[in-house]
């Protein structure tokens, strides 16, 4: 199971107008510890950022799964509830789960989520869908090749 960390990187970004602006952008990294997450984000973004940058924050996320879509350029957080019924008391219980969905727009995010949940046996309901500020996601690397769970053959 992936262990996702949100890493915020602060640097001077060149805007389209030619001005430089200090930005603090979040990225998602699959790592085992806070130290590894910080090292991985530095390794991943160094080729893309010219000049100085700092990792301003690293925090663990509650994301349980990521649904990739190579045509999407934005990331959406989908919170859904798994609905179960307690056999002893016959009371309905809801357990919240967070997933990250890559998509081009809101409607495509919902479609990609539903496609990813196609084989799920449990009843569920979507509680919320929100666009995140996450710039990119870096899955774990084994050797030199990154593992994309969406393309893995079982």
PyMOL commands that set and color helices and strands:
alter all, ss='L'
color gray80, all
select helices_A, chain A and resi 34-48+106-116
alter helices_A, ss='H'
color red, helices_A
select strands_A, chain A and resi 4-14+20-30+53-60+63-67+74-85+92-103+123-131+137-138+141-142+145-146
alter strands_A, ss='S'
color yellow, strands_A
deselect
rebuild
show_as cartoon
